[in-house]
Amino acid sequence: MKFIKLLFAEAGDGRTRLLLISILPGIVMAVVIALVTTVSNNSNSEELHVVEMGFFVLGCATVLFTMNRALNAMTALVSGFLDRTRQSIAQQVRRLDLTAYERIGPTRINEAVGRDLQTIDETAPAVVALIYFVMQLVASALYIGYLSVLAFGVTLVCFAAAAYFYRRSYTDAEDLWKAATASESAFRLSLDHLLAGFREVKLNARRSDDLFANYIVARSHEVERLRVESGRGFNRGQTVSDIFFYALMGAIVFAIPHYVSEASVPSKITLVIVFSSGAIGSIIRTLPMVARANVAVESLHRLEQDLAAATPAAPNGNTQGDAAIFDSLNARALTYTYTDPAGGPAFSVGPCDFQLTAGETVFIVGGNGSGKSTLIKLLTALYEPDSGSIRWDGTPVTGANVEAYRSLFTVIFADFHLFDRLYGIDEVDHAALQRLLVDMRLDDKVSFQDGRFSTTDLSSGQRKRLAMVVSRLENRPICIFDEWAADQDPEFRKYYYEVLLPELKAEGRAVIAITHDDRYFHFADRLVWMDEGQITRVEKTGVEFA
């Protein structure tokens, strides 16, 4: 079982201690059961069994104490594993390049950190109970062997047959649960489309019906079908196990007494088996939980393998720190090709040449799908180009300096994420922040207190203006804005082109702006036109020069 192996591997040097305190309660409980059967079959019922009572109390106290220690140890073990795994996944994700991140996808990462780790957390205590009940059964079987070799043989045959048939059902049921988990991921993807695309769905009844009937409902039914079949497999295994348990009970009560000389032996064995029935039932109820945890461990392991394979090796040299100095950027023959799900080539960008100097304002212009945003991702080194190179102040951008190079940029993407805190800004200039909020007409809607913005629940235009506040506070030498003015009213659109961009230029910052606002093109030093992934022309002051 992958899950149990994982837990004891995580225990490290403490695995022997964890195993011992998990095994001991089951053995002691079997001794307690043996004591109870012995006392209950004692013919002198008027005698007070003080010694036996003392051993009974001691045994029960030992079971309670060791079980509590085992559960506490398992809780600490799993909590530590979850903490390390969450941090490890987050660390690997932050080291991915954008291409790898888009290929793996946030949904899969969220499912691992959410669903899979939660399943492991919830199932871990059940492992202690599983070991407890298994050891109780083993010790009880040995006690039956002490009472009668024949009864012991019958017990072993029944237990072995029950375990064999349950294992067959368990394996099939576990495979069905894996399929149900995969189908649930597909269902959640469809549901995400409904939630993220609510406006688009609301405006198109045919899209709404298609998404709901053919994907959400169909995939939900598939999850239901697979889970029902998986549950039936586990239940079938339990039923078969119960058959052998009742067969054992019948053999002990009706057959074994004819082959043993001591009259009290059958009743003792019967009591042991009755006590064991609870352990058998608990084991059968626990195993499906362990099966689900096995699936979670496999899913988590595959994600960690994919993340490790996609995470670049740490480069030699210092990659930390902000890059405060920028004079020029020179990109030559950059190319990048997207791939389809089958791995074949799809849309391509390049080869593209691009130059930028400090204090220069460049507008990138082109239709939707012309490659503007992809070019930005290449220039910022979010995408690693298939070919071509970038030079920063004459120095090639490589793995050794790419982190410092990226720190040249502050970017507001078209699909930007707005953080509620100023992460990475150690000392906040509250006076400057307040001035920026006033400039963006947000001072009556947003405040900065306790290290965070009071709200990010704003209109799309206001969210972009708050993102601009953050961008200005980051104080980077290169500013990139992807259709920032698209959601602004005429007043702020005019402010953006006629006031804000000239201010940035006056501060010596380079600005790259993706825009369609041709009435403001004269505020750019250069216009870069793109079409079908190519830079088709470059204009300066209305004069085409490349």
KAQUI-V803736 format. One record per residue. N is the residue number from 1. RES is the residue in one small letter. PHI is phi in whole degrees, -180 to 180 (* if undefined). OMEGA is omega in whole degrees, 0 to 359 (* if undefined). NEAR is the number of other C-alpha atoms within 12 Angstrom. Layout:
<<N RES PHI OMEGA NEAR> <N RES PHI OMEGA NEAR>>
//
This chain:
<<1 m * 185 23> <2 k -60 184 21> <3 f -65 181 33> <4 i -66 177 30> <5 k -61 179 19> <6 l -61 183 27> <7 l -62 183 37> <8 f -76 173 28> <9 a -68 179 19> <10 e -67 181 25> <11 a -68 178 24> <12 g 60 182 16> <13 d -67 181 11> <14 g -90 184 19> <15 r -66 180 22> <16 t -65 179 16> <17 r -63 180 19> <18 l -62 180 33> <19 l -65 181 33> <20 l -65 182 23> <21 i -74 174 32> <22 s -86 181 39> <23 i -78 188 33> <24 l -55 182 35> <25 p -59 180 39> <26 g -65 179 37> <27 i -67 181 33> <28 v -65 179 35> <29 m -64 176 39> <30 a -64 176 37> <31 v -64 178 35> <32 v -62 179 32> <33 i -62 178 35> <34 a -62 178 37> <35 l -63 181 30> <36 v -63 181 27> <37 t -66 180 30> <38 t -67 181 29> <39 v -66 183 27> <40 s -68 179 24> <41 n -100 179 21> <42 n -73 185 20> <43 s -71 181 11> <44 n -86 186 11> <45 s -74 182 11> <46 e -83 182 9> <47 e -79 176 13> <48 l -86 184 13> <49 h -85 185 18> <50 v -67 181 11> <51 v -64 180 13> <52 e -62 179 23> <53 m -64 178 19> <54 g -62 177 15> <55 f -64 179 22> <56 f -63 180 26> <57 v -63 179 20> <58 l -61 180 20> <59 g -64 179 27> <60 c -62 179 26> <61 a -65 178 18> <62 t -63 179 26> <63 v -61 182 31> <64 l -63 182 22> <65 f -66 183 19> <66 t -70 177 30> <67 m -65 178 35> <68 n -63 178 23> <69 r -64 180 25> <70 a -66 179 37> <71 l -65 178 30> <72 n -64 179 20> <73 a -65 180 30> <74 m -67 178 36> <75 t -62 179 26> <76 a -65 180 22> <77 l -62 183 28> <78 v -69 178 32> <79 s -61 177 24> <80 g -65 178 19> <81 f -62 180 27> <82 l -63 180 30> <83 d -62 180 18> <84 r -65 182 17> <85 t -68 177 29> <86 r -59 180 25> <87 q -66 180 16> <88 s -63 179 23> <89 i -63 179 33> <90 a -61 180 24> <91 q -65 179 16> <92 q -67 180 28> <93 v -63 183 33> <94 r -68 178 20> <95 r -94 179 26> <96 l -68 165 29> <97 d -85 187 30> <98 l -63 180 25> <99 t -61 180 27> <100 a -66 179 26> <101 y -61 180 27> <102 e -67 179 21> <103 r -70 180 24> <104 i -72 174 29> <105 g 90 180 20> <106 p -67 181 21> <107 t -61 181 25> <108 r -65 179 31> <109 i -68 178 32> <110 n -62 179 23> <111 e -65 180 28> <112 a -67 182 33> <113 v -71 181 32> <114 g -91 187 21> <115 r -64 187 26> <116 d -67 179 33> <117 l -67 177 36> <118 q -66 178 26> <119 t -61 178 31> <120 i -63 180 40> <121 d -61 183 33> <122 e -73 186 23> <123 t -90 186 34> <124 a -53 179 41> <125 p -60 180 33> <126 a -66 179 34> <127 v -66 177 43> <128 v -61 178 38> <129 a -64 180 37> <130 l -62 178 35> <131 i -63 179 34> <132 y -59 183 40> <133 f -71 177 38> <134 v -63 180 35> <135 m -67 175 31> <136 q -62 179 38> <137 l -65 181 38> <138 v -62 180 32> <139 a -65 178 31> <140 s -66 178 41> <141 a -64 177 37> <142 l -65 177 25> <143 y -66 176 34> <144 i -61 178 36> <145 g -63 177 22> <146 y -65 181 18> <147 l -76 183 29> <148 s -158 179 28> <149 v -64 180 20> <150 l -64 179 27> <151 a -64 178 39> <152 f -64 179 31> <153 g -63 178 22> <154 v -63 179 27> <155 t -62 180 37> <156 l -62 180 25> <157 v -63 181 20> <158 c -66 179 30> <159 f -64 181 33> <160 a -65 180 22> <161 a -65 179 23> <162 a -63 180 30> <163 a -64 181 29> <164 y -64 183 20> <165 f -71 177 26> <166 y -68 180 33> <167 r -63 178 28> <168 r -63 178 21> <169 s -66 182 31> <170 y -63 181 37> <171 t -63 179 29> <172 d -63 181 27> <173 a -66 179 34> <174 e -65 177 36> <175 d -63 178 27> <176 l -66 178 31> <177 w -67 175 36> <178 k -60 179 28> <179 a -64 178 27> <180 a -65 178 29> <181 t -65 178 37> <182 a -64 179 25> <183 s -67 178 27> <184 e -66 176 31> <185 s -63 178 28> <186 a -65 178 26> <187 f -63 181 29> <188 r -63 177 26> <189 l -63 178 26> <190 s -64 179 28> <191 l -65 176 26> <192 d -61 178 20> <193 h -62 179 24> <194 l -65 184 24> <195 l -74 182 18> <196 a -73 181 14> <197 g -107 186 18> <198 f -56 182 18> <199 r -64 180 14> <200 e -65 178 16> <201 v -67 182 21> <202 k -64 183 18> <203 l -88 184 12> <204 n -135 184 15> <205 a -63 180 15> <206 r -67 176 14> <207 r -63 180 20> <208 s -60 181 25> <209 d -65 181 17> <210 d -65 180 18> <211 l -61 184 28> <212 f -72 188 25> <213 a -74 189 19> <214 n -92 182 18> <215 y -127 182 27> <216 i -64 181 28> <217 v -67 183 23> <218 a -62 181 21> <219 r -73 175 28> <220 s -64 177 27> <221 h -62 180 21> <222 e -66 176 26> <223 v -61 179 28> <224 e -60 182 22> <225 r -60 183 21> <226 l -68 179 27> <227 r -69 177 30> <228 v -63 179 20> <229 e -65 177 25> <230 s -64 178 30> <231 g -60 177 30> <232 r -64 178 22> <233 g -63 177 31> <234 f -64 181 37> <235 n -67 178 27> <236 r -63 177 26> <237 g -63 178 34> <238 q -65 180 33> <239 t -63 179 23> <240 v -62 178 28> <241 s -62 179 33> <242 d -64 179 26> <243 i -59 181 21> <244 f -70 177 29> <245 f -66 179 33> <246 y -67 176 25> <247 a -64 177 23> <248 l -63 179 36> <249 m -60 180 30> <250 g -64 180 23> <251 a -64 181 27> <252 i -66 185 34> <253 v -80 189 26> <254 f -105 185 18> <255 a -107 186 17> <256 i -59 181 32> <257 p -55 180 23> <258 h -77 185 16> <259 y -120 176 18> <260 v -123 184 21> <261 s -88 183 13> <262 e -86 187 16> <263 a -67 184 19> <264 s -80 185 23> <265 v -62 181 34> <266 p -58 181 34> <267 s -69 177 31> <268 k -63 181 35> <269 i -64 179 44> <270 t -62 178 36> <271 l -63 179 30> <272 v -61 182 42> <273 i -67 177 40> <274 v -62 176 25> <275 f -61 183 28> <276 s -72 181 37> <277 s -60 177 27> <278 g -64 178 21> <279 a -65 180 30> <280 i -63 180 36> <281 g -62 179 25> <282 s -67 178 26> <283 i -62 182 32> <284 i -65 178 35> <285 r -73 182 27> <286 t -81 185 30> <287 l -59 176 40> <288 p -61 176 39> <289 m -64 178 34> <290 v -65 178 39> <291 a -62 178 40> <292 r -65 178 41> <293 a -67 176 38> <294 n -60 178 34> <295 v -63 180 35> <296 a -63 179 35> <297 v -64 178 36> <298 e -62 180 26> <299 s -62 180 31> <300 l -65 181 35> <301 h -65 179 24> <302 r -63 178 20> <303 l -63 180 34> <304 e -63 177 28> <305 q -64 180 17> <306 d -65 178 24> <307 l -65 180 31> <308 a -64 180 25> <309 a -68 183 19> <310 a -89 182 23> <311 t -82 181 27> <312 p -68 177 22> <313 a -65 180 15> <314 a -64 182 19> <315 p -74 173 16> <316 n -76 178 13> <317 g 100 181 14> <318 n -84 180 17> <319 t -108 185 20> <320 q -96 174 18> <321 g 95 179 17> <322 d -85 177 24> <323 a -98 184 26> <324 a -91 187 19> <325 i -104 176 24> <326 f -149 174 30> <327 d -118 184 24> <328 s -155 175 27> <329 l -131 182 34> <330 n -135 179 27> <331 a -104 182 33> <332 r -126 171 25> <333 a 53 179 25> <334 l -71 175 34> <335 t -134 177 32> <336 y -156 181 34> <337 t -125 173 26> <338 y -77 178 26> <339 t -117 177 16> <340 d -84 182 12> <341 p -56 180 11> <342 a -85 180 9> <343 g 92 179 10> <344 g -82 181 11> <345 p -69 176 13> <346 a -122 182 14> <347 f -74 180 19> <348 s -123 175 28> <349 v -122 175 36> <350 g 101 5 32> <351 p -71 183 27> <352 c -124 171 38> <353 d -106 182 30> <354 f -151 177 39> <355 q -126 179 32> <356 l -150 177 34> <357 t -125 180 30> <358 a -60 179 31> <359 g 80 182 27> <360 e -98 176 35> <361 t -115 183 40> <362 v -122 174 39> <363 f -102 174 41> <364 i -103 188 42> <365 v -125 176 37> <366 g 169 180 30> <367 g -73 177 18> <368 n -62 179 18> <369 g 80 181 18> <370 s -84 177 25> <371 g 106 183 34> <372 k -62 182 40> <373 s -66 178 35> <374 t -65 177 38> <375 l -61 178 46> <376 i -62 180 39> <377 k -66 176 28> <378 l -72 181 38> <379 l -64 180 42> <380 t -88 179 36> <381 a 66 171 36> <382 l -73 170 29> <383 y -101 171 29> <384 e -85 184 31> <385 p -66 175 34> <386 d -67 176 20> <387 s -155 182 21> <388 g 98 184 26> <389 s -149 175 29> <390 i -127 176 35> <391 r -117 179 30> <392 w -112 185 33> <393 d 52 177 21> <394 g 87 182 16> <395 t -99 179 19> <396 p -61 175 20> <397 v -85 181 29> <398 t -130 178 25> <399 g -61 182 24> <400 a -75 183 20> <401 n -126 186 27> <402 v -67 179 36> <403 e -66 178 27> <404 a -65 179 26> <405 y -64 180 37> <406 r -63 182 37> <407 s -74 172 28> <408 l -70 194 36> <409 f -104 160 37> <410 t -119 190 34> <411 v -129 168 41> <412 i -114 181 36> <413 f -74 176 30> <414 a -63 178 27> <415 d -109 187 17> <416 f -64 171 22> <417 h -108 181 18> <418 l -102 179 29> <419 f -81 180 24> <420 d -87 178 23> <421 r -125 178 24> <422 l -90 180 27> <423 y -60 177 17> <424 g 86 176 17> <425 i -106 188 20> <426 d -71 182 12> <427 e -117 182 14> <428 v -88 174 23> <429 d -83 186 20> <430 h -64 179 22> <431 a -67 178 14> <432 a -66 179 19> <433 l -62 181 32> <434 q -65 178 27> <435 r -62 180 19> <436 l -66 177 27> <437 l -63 177 29> <438 v -66 180 19> <439 d -60 181 22> <440 m -90 179 32> <441 r 56 180 25> <442 l -118 186 30> <443 d -65 178 22> <444 d -91 182 15> <445 k -119 185 22> <446 v -132 172 27> <447 s -129 179 27> <448 f -117 183 30> <449 q -148 181 16> <450 d 56 175 12> <451 g 79 182 19> <452 r -150 174 21> <453 f -73 184 30> <454 s -65 178 20> <455 t -160 168 22> <456 t -122 179 25> <457 d -83 186 17> <458 l -130 174 19> <459 s -68 183 16> <460 s -61 178 22> <461 g -65 179 27> <462 q -68 177 30> <463 r -63 178 34> <464 k -66 178 39> <465 r -69 175 40> <466 l -68 175 43> <467 a -62 177 39> <468 m -67 176 39> <469 v -59 180 39> <470 v -63 180 37> <471 s -60 180 34> <472 r -65 180 38> <473 l -69 179 29> <474 e -68 170 31> <475 n 59 179 30> <476 r -95 183 31> <477 p -76 179 39> <478 i -123 180 45> <479 c -112 178 46> <480 i -124 181 42> <481 f -128 182 39> <482 d -99 179 34> <483 e 53 183 32> <484 w -63 185 40> <485 a -79 188 35> <486 a -61 183 27> <487 d -103 183 21> <488 q -96 175 23> <489 d -74 184 18> <490 p -54 181 15> <491 e -64 182 16> <492 f -76 175 23> <493 r -63 178 27> <494 k -64 179 21> <495 y -59 181 22> <496 y -59 184 32> <497 y -79 189 34> <498 e -93 182 22> <499 v -120 188 19> <500 l -66 181 30> <501 l -62 174 39> <502 p -61 177 25> <503 e -62 179 22> <504 l -62 178 29> <505 k -63 180 27> <506 a -64 178 17> <507 e -79 179 21> <508 g 88 181 24> <509 r -87 173 34> <510 a -86 182 40> <511 v -128 170 43> <512 i -117 182 47> <513 a -125 171 43> <514 i -86 187 41> <515 t -155 171 36> <516 h -119 186 25> <517 d -81 186 25> <518 d -66 180 17> <519 r -69 180 13> <520 y -111 183 23> <521 f -60 184 28> <522 h -70 177 22> <523 f -83 178 31> <524 a -95 171 34> <525 d -76 179 30> <526 r -142 173 33> <527 l -115 178 40> <528 v -111 183 41> <529 w -98 179 32> <530 m -125 177 34> <531 d -156 178 23> <532 e 51 175 22> <533 g 81 183 31> <534 q -120 168 32> <535 i -82 186 29> <536 t -88 176 27> <537 r -164 178 23> <538 v -130 182 28> <539 e -121 176 24> <540 k -128 181 22> <541 t 50 177 18> <542 g 78 181 17> <543 v -111 181 14> <544 e -73 182 14> <545 f -129 178 13> <546 a -158 * 16>>
//
